[in-house]
Amino acid sequence: MTKNKKDVNPQTISNVEQTLTRTEQYLEENYKLYLTGLAVIIVIVGLGWLGKLYLNKRNDEAQSQMYQAERYLEMDSLKLALNGDGNYLGFLDISKSYRLTKSGNLALYSAGICYLHLGQYQEAIDYLNKYSKKDKVIGSLAIGATGDALVELGDLDKGIAKYIEAADYAGNSFNTPLFLMKAGELYELGGKYADALKLYERIESEYPESTEGSTIDKYIARVKLLIK
């Protein structure tokens, strides 16, 4: 049987009314705080959206500048690629003027490659280290190019370490065996035949279809003889 309204506890009604009153009072006292928080969130989202639009526009500008610099790099006109030709910016200025864009970041890598080919190895290392490695392929090439510069400076141990780092970072059938081979050959050159053998055998087992894998048996046979 349904309870009669008279059965409702007056104290319960009073408690509910007090709770509602306190809630209303709290909302009235803090509504400005809530509005401020909401306004801050709206501003942050809006700024993020505007920032993205701005960076996209800047990246498009950087790409148009990069086109000519990349052509100079392909032509081995390395100083023009680095410094520009008066009409188009070179990699150095692109990396500074568009530093927050993807193209500006890529310009750091390209500048490092230019310096490497110019024989300015420390400058190459500096710019390659500034490059933010967001792409596995180019990232591994940047690490490997740093290894090249270190080897040219006579620091073979650090060069080997960079080659192995580049191989592990890449994790693909092109760059990984390439850099493992470079590291193995340096180990072999330094008389560390057991270390060279480990890398050669890794190429044989993990990347037999690669260019390096197709001839790796000769390297393995040679270092095994040298170990004996």
SEKEVEX-658799 format. One line per field, with one value per atom (N, C-alpha, C): residue number from 0; residue in one letter; chain; atom name; x, y, z. Coordinates in pm, whole numbers, plus 50000, padded with zeros to 5 digits. Each point is the difference from the previous one (the first is absolute). Layout:
BEGIN
seq <- NUM	...
type <- A	...
mol <- A	...
atom <- CA	...
c1 <- X	...
c2 <- Y	...
c3 <- Z	...
! end
This chain:
BEGIN
seq <- 0	0	0	1	1	1	2	2	2	3	3	3	4	4	4	5	5	5	6	6	6	7	7	7	8	8	8	9	9	9	10	10	10	11	11	11	12	12	12	13	13	13	14	14	14	15	15	15	16	16	16	17	17	17	18	18	18	19	19	19	20	20	20	21	21	21	22	22	22	23	23	23	24	24	24	25	25	25	26	26	26	27	27	27	28	28	28	29	29	29	30	30	30	31	31	31	32	32	32	33	33	33	34	34	34	35	35	35	36	36	36	37	37	37	38	38	38	39	39	39	40	40	40	41	41	41	42	42	42	43	43	43	44	44	44	45	45	45	46	46	46	47	47	47	48	48	48	49	49	49	50	50	50	51	51	51	52	52	52	53	53	53	54	54	54	55	55	55	56	56	56	57	57	57	58	58	58	59	59	59	60	60	60	61	61	61	62	62	62	63	63	63	64	64	64	65	65	65	66	66	66	67	67	67	68	68	68	69	69	69	70	70	70	71	71	71	72	72	72	73	73	73	74	74	74	75	75	75	76	76	76	77	77	77	78	78	78	79	79	79	80	80	80	81	81	81	82	82	82	83	83	83	84	84	84	85	85	85	86	86	86	87	87	87	88	88	88	89	89	89	90	90	90	91	91	91	92	92	92	93	93	93	94	94	94	95	95	95	96	96	96	97	97	97	98	98	98	99	99	99	100	100	100	101	101	101	102	102	102	103	103	103	104	104	104	105	105	105	106	106	106	107	107	107	108	108	108	109	109	109	110	110	110	111	111	111	112	112	112	113	113	113	114	114	114	115	115	115	116	116	116	117	117	117	118	118	118	119	119	119	120	120	120	121	121	121	122	122	122	123	123	123	124	124	124	125	125	125	126	126	126	127	127	127	128	128	128	129	129	129	130	130	130	131	131	131	132	132	132	133	133	133	134	134	134	135	135	135	136	136	136	137	137	137	138	138	138	139	139	139	140	140	140	141	141	141	142	142	142	143	143	143	144	144	144	145	145	145	146	146	146	147	147	147	148	148	148	149	149	149	150	150	150	151	151	151	152	152	152	153	153	153	154	154	154	155	155	155	156	156	156	157	157	157	158	158	158	159	159	159	160	160	160	161	161	161	162	162	162	163	163	163	164	164	164	165	165	165	166	166	166	167	167	167	168	168	168	169	169	169	170	170	170	171	171	171	172	172	172	173	173	173	174	174	174	175	175	175	176	176	176	177	177	177	178	178	178	179	179	179	180	180	180	181	181	181	182	182	182	183	183	183	184	184	184	185	185	185	186	186	186	187	187	187	188	188	188	189	189	189	190	190	190	191	191	191	192	192	192	193	193	193	194	194	194	195	195	195	196	196	196	197	197	197	198	198	198	199	199	199	200	200	200	201	201	201	202	202	202	203	203	203	204	204	204	205	205	205	206	206	206	207	207	207	208	208	208	209	209	209	210	210	210	211	211	211	212	212	212	213	213	213	214	214	214	215	215	215	216	216	216	217	217	217	218	218	218	219	219	219	220	220	220	221	221	221	222	222	222	223	223	223	224	224	224	225	225	225	226	226	226	227	227	227
type <- M	M	M	T	T	T	K	K	K	N	N	N	K	K	K	K	K	K	D	D	D	V	V	V	N	N	N	P	P	P	Q	Q	Q	T	T	T	I	I	I	S	S	S	N	N	N	V	V	V	E	E	E	Q	Q	Q	T	T	T	L	L	L	T	T	T	R	R	R	T	T	T	E	E	E	Q	Q	Q	Y	Y	Y	L	L	L	E	E	E	E	E	E	N	N	N	Y	Y	Y	K	K	K	L	L	L	Y	Y	Y	L	L	L	T	T	T	G	G	G	L	L	L	A	A	A	V	V	V	I	I	I	I	I	I	V	V	V	I	I	I	V	V	V	G	G	G	L	L	L	G	G	G	W	W	W	L	L	L	G	G	G	K	K	K	L	L	L	Y	Y	Y	L	L	L	N	N	N	K	K	K	R	R	R	N	N	N	D	D	D	E	E	E	A	A	A	Q	Q	Q	S	S	S	Q	Q	Q	M	M	M	Y	Y	Y	Q	Q	Q	A	A	A	E	E	E	R	R	R	Y	Y	Y	L	L	L	E	E	E	M	M	M	D	D	D	S	S	S	L	L	L	K	K	K	L	L	L	A	A	A	L	L	L	N	N	N	G	G	G	D	D	D	G	G	G	N	N	N	Y	Y	Y	L	L	L	G	G	G	F	F	F	L	L	L	D	D	D	I	I	I	S	S	S	K	K	K	S	S	S	Y	Y	Y	R	R	R	L	L	L	T	T	T	K	K	K	S	S	S	G	G	G	N	N	N	L	L	L	A	A	A	L	L	L	Y	Y	Y	S	S	S	A	A	A	G	G	G	I	I	I	C	C	C	Y	Y	Y	L	L	L	H	H	H	L	L	L	G	G	G	Q	Q	Q	Y	Y	Y	Q	Q	Q	E	E	E	A	A	A	I	I	I	D	D	D	Y	Y	Y	L	L	L	N	N	N	K	K	K	Y	Y	Y	S	S	S	K	K	K	K	K	K	D	D	D	K	K	K	V	V	V	I	I	I	G	G	G	S	S	S	L	L	L	A	A	A	I	I	I	G	G	G	A	A	A	T	T	T	G	G	G	D	D	D	A	A	A	L	L	L	V	V	V	E	E	E	L	L	L	G	G	G	D	D	D	L	L	L	D	D	D	K	K	K	G	G	G	I	I	I	A	A	A	K	K	K	Y	Y	Y	I	I	I	E	E	E	A	A	A	A	A	A	D	D	D	Y	Y	Y	A	A	A	G	G	G	N	N	N	S	S	S	F	F	F	N	N	N	T	T	T	P	P	P	L	L	L	F	F	F	L	L	L	M	M	M	K	K	K	A	A	A	G	G	G	E	E	E	L	L	L	Y	Y	Y	E	E	E	L	L	L	G	G	G	G	G	G	K	K	K	Y	Y	Y	A	A	A	D	D	D	A	A	A	L	L	L	K	K	K	L	L	L	Y	Y	Y	E	E	E	R	R	R	I	I	I	E	E	E	S	S	S	E	E	E	Y	Y	Y	P	P	P	E	E	E	S	S	S	T	T	T	E	E	E	G	G	G	S	S	S	T	T	T	I	I	I	D	D	D	K	K	K	Y	Y	Y	I	I	I	A	A	A	R	R	R	V	V	V	K	K	K	L	L	L	L	L	L	I	I	I	K	K	K
mol <- A	A	A	A	A	A	A	A	A	A	A	A	A	A	A	A	A	A	A	A	A	A	A	A	A	A	A	A	A	A	A	A	A	A	A	A	A	A	A	A	A	A	A	A	A	A	A	A	A	A	A	A	A	A	A	A	A	A	A	A	A	A	A	A	A	A	A	A	A	A	A	A	A	A	A	A	A	A	A	A	A	A	A	A	A	A	A	A	A	A	A	A	A	A	A	A	A	A	A	A	A	A	A	A	A	A	A	A	A	A	A	A	A	A	A	A	A	A	A	A	A	A	A	A	A	A	A	A	A	A	A	A	A	A	A	A	A	A	A	A	A	A	A	A	A	A	A	A	A	A	A	A	A	A	A	A	A	A	A	A	A	A	A	A	A	A	A	A	A	A	A	A	A	A	A	A	A	A	A	A	A	A	A	A	A	A	A	A	A	A	A	A	A	A	A	A	A	A	A	A	A	A	A	A	A	A	A	A	A	A	A	A	A	A	A	A	A	A	A	A	A	A	A	A	A	A	A	A	A	A	A	A	A	A	A	A	A	A	A	A	A	A	A	A	A	A	A	A	A	A	A	A	A	A	A	A	A	A	A	A	A	A	A	A	A	A	A	A	A	A	A	A	A	A	A	A	A	A	A	A	A	A	A	A	A	A	A	A	A	A	A	A	A	A	A	A	A	A	A	A	A	A	A	A	A	A	A	A	A	A	A	A	A	A	A	A	A	A	A	A	A	A	A	A	A	A	A	A	A	A	A	A	A	A	A	A	A	A	A	A	A	A	A	A	A	A	A	A	A	A	A	A	A	A	A	A	A	A	A	A	A	A	A	A	A	A	A	A	A	A	A	A	A	A	A	A	A	A	A	A	A	A	A	A	A	A	A	A	A	A	A	A	A	A	A	A	A	A	A	A	A	A	A	A	A	A	A	A	A	A	A	A	A	A	A	A	A	A	A	A	A	A	A	A	A	A	A	A	A	A	A	A	A	A	A	A	A	A	A	A	A	A	A	A	A	A	A	A	A	A	A	A	A	A	A	A	A	A	A	A	A	A	A	A	A	A	A	A	A	A	A	A	A	A	A	A	A	A	A	A	A	A	A	A	A	A	A	A	A	A	A	A	A	A	A	A	A	A	A	A	A	A	A	A	A	A	A	A	A	A	A	A	A	A	A	A	A	A	A	A	A	A	A	A	A	A	A	A	A	A	A	A	A	A	A	A	A	A	A	A	A	A	A	A	A	A	A	A	A	A	A	A	A	A	A	A	A	A	A	A	A	A	A	A	A	A	A	A	A	A	A	A	A	A	A	A	A	A	A	A	A	A	A	A	A	A	A	A	A	A	A	A	A	A	A	A	A	A	A	A	A	A	A	A	A	A	A	A	A	A	A	A	A	A	A	A	A	A	A	A	A	A	A	A	A	A	A	A	A	A	A	A	A	A	A	A	A	A	A	A	A	A	A	A	A	A	A	A	A	A	A	A	A	A	A	A	A	A	A	A	A	A	A	A	A	A	A	A	A	A	A	A	A	A	A	A	A	A	A	A	A	A	A	A
atom <- N	CA	C	N	CA	C	N	CA	C	N	CA	C	N	CA	C	N	CA	C	N	CA	C	N	CA	C	N	CA	C	N	CA	C	N	CA	C	N	CA	C	N	CA	C	N	CA	C	N	CA	C	N	CA	C	N	CA	C	N	CA	C	N	CA	C	N	CA	C	N	CA	C	N	CA	C	N	CA	C	N	CA	C	N	CA	C	N	CA	C	N	CA	C	N	CA	C	N	CA	C	N	CA	C	N	CA	C	N	CA	C	N	CA	C	N	CA	C	N	CA	C	N	CA	C	N	CA	C	N	CA	C	N	CA	C	N	CA	C	N	CA	C	N	CA	C	N	CA	C	N	CA	C	N	CA	C	N	CA	C	N	CA	C	N	CA	C	N	CA	C	N	CA	C	N	CA	C	N	CA	C	N	CA	C	N	CA	C	N	CA	C	N	CA	C	N	CA	C	N	CA	C	N	CA	C	N	CA	C	N	CA	C	N	CA	C	N	CA	C	N	CA	C	N	CA	C	N	CA	C	N	CA	C	N	CA	C	N	CA	C	N	CA	C	N	CA	C	N	CA	C	N	CA	C	N	CA	C	N	CA	C	N	CA	C	N	CA	C	N	CA	C	N	CA	C	N	CA	C	N	CA	C	N	CA	C	N	CA	C	N	CA	C	N	CA	C	N	CA	C	N	CA	C	N	CA	C	N	CA	C	N	CA	C	N	CA	C	N	CA	C	N	CA	C	N	CA	C	N	CA	C	N	CA	C	N	CA	C	N	CA	C	N	CA	C	N	CA	C	N	CA	C	N	CA	C	N	CA	C	N	CA	C	N	CA	C	N	CA	C	N	CA	C	N	CA	C	N	CA	C	N	CA	C	N	CA	C	N	CA	C	N	CA	C	N	CA	C	N	CA	C	N	CA	C	N	CA	C	N	CA	C	N	CA	C	N	CA	C	N	CA	C	N	CA	C	N	CA	C	N	CA	C	N	CA	C	N	CA	C	N	CA	C	N	CA	C	N	CA	C	N	CA	C	N	CA	C	N	CA	C	N	CA	C	N	CA	C	N	CA	C	N	CA	C	N	CA	C	N	CA	C	N	CA	C	N	CA	C	N	CA	C	N	CA	C	N	CA	C	N	CA	C	N	CA	C	N	CA	C	N	CA	C	N	CA	C	N	CA	C	N	CA	C	N	CA	C	N	CA	C	N	CA	C	N	CA	C	N	CA	C	N	CA	C	N	CA	C	N	CA	C	N	CA	C	N	CA	C	N	CA	C	N	CA	C	N	CA	C	N	CA	C	N	CA	C	N	CA	C	N	CA	C	N	CA	C	N	CA	C	N	CA	C	N	CA	C	N	CA	C	N	CA	C	N	CA	C	N	CA	C	N	CA	C	N	CA	C	N	CA	C	N	CA	C	N	CA	C	N	CA	C	N	CA	C	N	CA	C	N	CA	C	N	CA	C	N	CA	C	N	CA	C	N	CA	C	N	CA	C	N	CA	C	N	CA	C	N	CA	C	N	CA	C	N	CA	C	N	CA	C	N	CA	C	N	CA	C	N	CA	C	N	CA	C	N	CA	C	N	CA	C	N	CA	C	N	CA	C	N	CA	C	N	CA	C	N	CA	C	N	CA	C	N	CA	C	N	CA	C	N	CA	C	N	CA	C	N	CA	C	N	CA	C	N	CA	C	N	CA	C	N	CA	C	N	CA	C	N	CA	C	N	CA	C	N	CA	C	N	CA	C	N	CA	C	N	CA	C	N	CA	C	N	CA	C	N	CA	C	N	CA	C	N	CA	C
c1 <- 50083	49917	50087	49960	50081	49994	50120	50005	49926	49931	49931	50102	49970	50091	50032	49903	50020	50112	50030	50105	50140	50013	50132	50053	50126	50063	50028	49943	50025	50148	50075	50143	50075	49953	50063	49982	49876	49973	50087	50014	50082	50146	50052	50140	50023	49903	50013	50000	49910	49992	50128	50058	50125	50114	50001	50105	49990	49876	49979	50041	49968	50035	50152	50070	50147	50061	49943	50050	49983	49881	49974	50094	50024	50089	50143	50042	50136	50016	49899	50006	50002	49919	49997	50134	50065	50127	50116	49987	50114	49977	49884	49971	50102	50052	50102	50126	50035	50117	49979	49878	49969	50005	49944	50000	50143	50083	50139	50072	49978	50063	49956	49871	49948	50060	50013	50058	50145	50075	50141	50011	49912	50001	49971	49901	49965	50117	50067	50115	50113	50027	50108	49972	49876	49963	50010	49953	50006	50142	50086	50141	50068	49965	50057	49961	49875	49950	50069	50010	50066	50148	50062	50142	50025	49908	50014	49988	49904	49983	50125	50055	50119	50119	50020	50113	49986	49876	49979	50036	49962	50033	50151	50065	50145	50072	49945	50062	49990	49888	49985	50102	50023	50100	50140	50029	50131	50022	49895	50012	50034	49938	50030	50145	50054	50140	50093	49955	50082	50022	49903	50006	50130	50035	50120	50126	49998	50116	50026	49895	50015	50056	49958	50054	50150	50043	50143	50076	49939	50064	50017	49898	50009	50106	50024	50101	50139	50012	50126	50045	49906	50030	49972	50091	49973	49993	50084	49998	49873	49952	49873	49885	50009	49897	49998	50115	50009	49958	50051	49987	49898	49947	49904	50067	49919	50054	49958	49941	49952	49853	49947	49856	49929	50067	49944	50094	49940	50079	50071	50113	50068	49954	50053	49957	50025	50108	50031	49892	49963	49898	49862	49971	49871	49986	50109	49994	49980	50048	49984	49865	49963	49877	49873	50011	49882	50024	50060	50049	49890	49878	49893	49924	50038	49929	50074	49929	50062	50112	49977	50102	50122	49976	50112	50084	49934	50071	50080	49938	50067	50121	49991	50112	50124	49980	50113	50075	49925	50060	50075	49936	50062	50126	49997	50120	50114	49966	50102	50062	49917	50052	50091	49962	50086	50135	50000	50127	50084	49934	50072	50074	49934	50062	50104	49988	50099	50124	49995	50113	50003	49891	49992	49923	50075	49938	49936	50062	49940	49871	50000	49876	49891	50041	49904	49937	50084	49951	49904	50037	49916	49860	49992	49869	49922	50068	49931	49943	50070	49950	49879	49992	49886	49873	50019	49884	49917	49869	49909	49955	50038	49980	49857	49912	49861	49968	50094	49982	50106	49959	50093	50109	49963	50098	50101	49949	50092	50071	49930	50064	50120	49986	50112	50114	49965	50103	50075	49928	50065	50098	49958	50090	50120	49975	50110	50096	49946	50085	50086	49944	50079	50115	49973	50106	50108	49959	50097	50091	49941	50078	50097	49955	50088	50117	49973	50107	50101	49950	50090	50085	49946	50076	50094	49999	50091	49946	49874	49942	49922	50076	49939	49901	50033	49911	49862	50000	49872	49928	50080	49941	49929	50065	49940	49871	50006	49881	49883	50030	49895	49943	50088	49951	49904	50037	49913	49869	50010	49879	49910	50061	49923	49932	50072	49944	49880	50013	49890	49882	50030	49894	49918	50067	49932	49903	50050	49915	49938	50075	49948	50109	49961	50091	50095	49993	50094	50107	49955	50096	50069	49927	50060	50120	49990	50119	50112	49964	50100	50090	49938	50078	50067	49937	50067	50128	49993	50119	50110	49962	50099	50069	49921	50056	50088	49956	50078	50134	50001	50125	50098	49946	50089	50055	49915	50049	50111	49978	50100	50129	49985	50117	50080	49930	50068	50043	49985	50043	49903	49879	49899	49913	50058	49938	49874	50001	49883	49879	50026	49892	49948	50092	49960	49916	50041	49927	49856	49979	49864	49909	50054	49918	49976	50102	49984	49898	50006	49905	49858	49989	49867	49941	50084	49954	49957	50080	49970	49866	49973	49879	49876	50016	49883	49971	50105	49980	50070	49970	50068	49966	49884	49958	50053	50068	50053	50123	50041	50122	50120	50008	50112	49989	49879	49979	50040	49994	50031	50148	50087	50144	50061	49916	50051	50078	49974	50070	50150	50042	50144	50063	49930	50049	50008	49898	49998	50115	50022	50109	50135	50017	50127	50031	49900	50029	50017	49933	50019	50143	50056	50139	50095	49965	50083	49994	49884	49987	50087	50003	50084	50148
c2 <- 49882	50118	50125	50100	50121	50078	50052	50077	50132	50042	50127	50112	50117	50111	50036	49969	50032	49916	49886	49912	50052	50101	50055	50076	49970	50060	50148	50089	50144	50035	49924	50026	49975	49895	49967	50115	50053	50112	50119	50023	50113	49983	49876	49972	50024	49954	50018	50148	50075	50143	50071	49959	50061	49969	49875	49960	50082	50015	50078	50145	50052	50139	50018	49905	50009	49989	49911	49982	50128	50062	50124	50110	50004	50102	49980	49873	49970	50042	49968	50035	50151	50071	50145	50062	49943	50054	49968	49891	49954	50004	50057	49997	50080	50108	50079	49917	49916	49914	49901	49942	49905	50068	50122	50072	50033	50039	50031	49876	49885	49876	49963	50016	49970	50094	50126	50098	49967	49956	49962	49882	49902	49882	50041	50087	50046	50074	50084	50075	49905	49901	49905	49923	49951	49926	50090	50123	50094	50032	50025	50028	49880	49881	49879	49988	50029	49993	50104	50123	50106	49970	49944	49965	49894	49904	49895	50057	50090	50065	50079	50072	50082	49912	49891	49912	49932	49964	49938	50097	50126	50103	50019	50007	50017	49879	49882	49881	50000	50048	50011	50097	50111	50097	49937	49927	49937	49896	49927	49899	50063	50114	50067	50048	50041	50041	49877	49891	49878	49940	50018	49938	50034	50129	50042	49954	50006	49955	49851	49921	49857	49974	50083	49985	50028	50105	50030	49885	49938	49886	49884	49974	49893	50029	50129	50042	50013	49967	50016	50146	50092	50141	50025	49948	49989	50136	50094	50130	50078	49984	50063	49934	49869	49928	50047	50025	50044	50146	50087	50144	50070	49931	50062	50071	50050	50064	50146	50056	50138	50010	49901	49995	49900	49891	49896	49980	49968	49976	49866	49990	49872	49928	49880	49919	50069	50076	50064	50101	50087	50101	49938	49896	49933	49938	49939	49936	50102	50123	50105	50071	50034	50078	49919	49868	49913	49887	50032	49899	49912	50050	49923	49913	50005	49924	49870	49909	49874	50026	50093	50031	50065	50084	50062	49895	49900	49891	49918	49972	49923	50076	50134	50082	49980	49971	49973	49875	49896	49877	50028	50072	50028	50084	50095	50081	49913	49905	49908	49917	49955	49921	50086	50125	50091	50017	50026	50018	49872	49884	49873	49988	50033	49991	50109	50109	50108	49971	49893	49966	50078	50069	50074	49912	49906	49889	50039	50090	50040	50077	50087	50072	49901	49897	49896	49934	49964	49937	50091	50128	50096	50010	50011	50014	49869	49889	49871	49971	50045	49981	50090	50113	50090	49946	49917	49946	49912	50026	49921	49878	49883	49876	49949	50044	49958	49897	49981	49905	49892	49874	49889	49995	50021	49988	50114	50125	50115	50008	49962	50000	49908	49881	49906	50050	50067	50057	50111	50079	50107	49944	49894	49937	49939	49934	49940	50103	50114	50107	50060	50004	50043	49903	49871	49900	50023	50034	50030	50115	50106	50117	49965	49920	49960	49916	49910	49918	50089	50099	50091	50081	50025	50073	49908	49871	49904	49931	50024	49937	49875	49891	49880	49933	49999	49934	50067	50134	50071	49985	49993	49980	49866	49895	49867	50001	50064	50007	50068	50105	50069	49913	49924	49911	49894	49946	49898	50064	50121	50072	50027	50040	50027	49873	49888	49872	49960	50014	49963	50096	50128	50100	49978	49962	49984	49883	49884	49881	49965	50019	49961	49926	49944	49913	50077	50133	50078	50066	50087	50074	49913	49906	49920	49919	49917	49926	50090	50115	50094	50047	50041	50053	49888	49884	49886	49964	50007	49971	50103	50127	50104	49977	49968	49976	49876	49894	49877	50021	50076	50026	50079	50095	50075	49911	49911	49904	49915	49955	49916	50077	50126	50084	50019	50006	50017	49870	49888	49871	49936	50054	49943	49904	49887	49908	49933	49969	49937	50094	50129	50098	50016	50000	50010	49879	49882	49878	50003	50053	50008	50083	50112	50087	49938	49936	49934	49886	49926	49889	50051	50117	50061	50036	50055	50031	49872	49895	49873	49942	50008	49936	50087	50134	50088	50067	50020	50072	49929	49874	49924	50051	50065	50047	50140	50064	50135	49994	50116	50008	49948	50041	49954	49850	49953	49858	49909	50051	49916	49964	50077	49972	49979	49993	49997	49874	49889	49875	50014	50086	50023	50069	50095	50074	49906	49919	49906	49902	49945	49904	50065	50125	50069	50024	50052	50030	49871	49894	49873	49950	50020	49964	50089	50128	50093	49970	49956	49964	49880	49901	49881	50035
c3 <- 50000	50000	50000	49917	49990	50129	50036	50124	49985	50103	50001	50014	49938	50009	50144	50088	50142	50061	49931	50054	49971	49913	49968	50120	50033	50118	49974	50078	49982	50010	50082	50016	49870	49927	49872	49901	49994	49911	50037	50127	50048	49958	50014	49963	49851	49919	49854	49965	50064	49972	50041	50111	50045	49903	49950	49904	49873	49948	49880	50020	50117	50030	50002	50065	50006	49860	49916	49864	49919	50011	49929	50045	50131	50057	49948	49994	49952	49854	49918	49859	49981	50081	49990	50037	50101	50048	49904	49925	49919	49850	49960	49856	49920	50060	49930	49975	50099	49986	49885	49995	49892	49864	49993	49874	49955	50098	49970	49945	50066	49955	49860	49973	49866	49897	50035	49908	49969	50103	49981	49904	50018	49912	49856	49981	49866	49936	50079	49949	49959	50086	49971	49871	49987	49878	49879	50014	49888	49959	50099	49970	49935	50048	49940	49854	49970	49863	49912	50051	49925	49981	50106	49991	49894	49993	49899	49859	49981	49870	49962	50100	49975	49962	50075	49972	49865	49964	49869	49887	50019	49900	49993	50116	50003	49940	50023	49944	49847	49947	49855	49942	50070	49957	50001	50107	50012	49891	49965	49895	49866	49972	49873	49996	50115	50008	49991	50060	50004	49862	49912	49868	49928	49996	49930	50073	50133	50078	49977	49992	49975	49861	49903	49864	50000	50072	50009	50065	50101	50067	49902	49920	49900	49895	49973	49901	50061	50130	50073	50011	49984	50025	50148	50081	50144	50071	49958	50066	49967	49877	49964	50075	50014	50076	50145	50056	50139	50018	49914	50022	49912	49900	49911	49884	49907	49880	49986	50105	49993	49969	49931	49970	50090	50029	50086	50119	50114	50120	49991	50071	50012	50125	50020	50114	50134	50011	50128	50038	49906	50031	50015	49923	50013	50139	50047	50133	50111	49978	50102	49987	49878	49978	50019	49978	50007	50100	50110	50093	50061	50010	50062	49900	49874	49897	49967	49935	49957	49901	49908	49900	50064	50099	50072	50071	50056	50065	49899	49885	49896	49945	49999	49953	50088	50129	50089	49953	49967	49948	49870	49909	49869	50016	50093	50025	50051	50087	50051	49890	49905	49887	49913	49978	49922	50067	50128	50072	49996	50007	49993	49868	49890	49867	49977	50074	49990	50085	50078	50087	50129	50033	50127	50099	50056	50071	50133	50074	50127	49977	49897	49967	49958	49926	49960	50122	50097	50122	50075	50009	50073	49940	49868	49937	49999	49982	50003	50138	50103	50136	50031	49931	50020	49934	49899	49928	50092	50005	50083	49920	50047	49924	50016	49910	50005	49892	49909	49891	50013	49998	50022	49894	49875	49891	50006	49997	50003	50135	50107	50132	50005	49943	50000	49912	49888	49913	50071	50081	50076	50102	50068	50098	49929	49887	49925	49945	49953	49949	50113	50120	50117	50021	49982	50008	49896	49877	49894	50040	50055	50040	50113	50096	50110	49950	49906	49942	49929	49925	49929	50098	50118	50103	50076	49967	50062	50123	50036	50118	49956	49978	49944	50095	50128	50096	50005	50004	50001	49866	49894	49868	49990	50051	50002	50082	50115	50088	49928	49923	49926	49888	49934	49894	50056	50114	50061	50048	50054	50042	49879	49888	49879	49949	50007	49955	50085	50131	50090	49988	49978	49989	49874	49892	49871	50003	50036	50005	49866	49892	49868	49921	49889	49924	49910	50002	49920	50087	50091	50082	50105	50059	50108	49954	49895	49957	49949	49942	49952	50114	50112	50111	50082	50005	50064	49925	49867	49919	50025	50007	50027	50134	50101	50133	49998	49932	49993	49932	49893	49928	50086	50081	50089	50111	50053	50099	49940	49879	49932	49977	49959	49978	50128	50113	50129	50064	49930	50052	50096	50011	50090	49919	49966	49906	50057	50129	50061	49998	50025	49995	49858	49904	49860	49960	50045	49967	50050	50120	50056	49911	49951	49916	49863	49946	49870	50009	50107	50017	50023	50061	50017	49864	49912	49864	49929	50015	49933	50047	50130	50055	49986	50015	50002	49865	49919	49874	49883	49979	49894	49859	49984	49868	49967	50095	49976	49911	49951	49918	50077	50128	50084	50027	50017	50029	49887	49876	49883	49992	50066	49994	50139	50102	50137	50032	49928	50029	49981	49908	49976	50121	50056	50116	50122	50015	50114	49990	49880	49981	50028	49959	50018	50148	50075	50141	50082	49959	50070	49984	49881	49976	50084	50006	50077	50150	50048	50141	50031	49910	50021	49996
! end
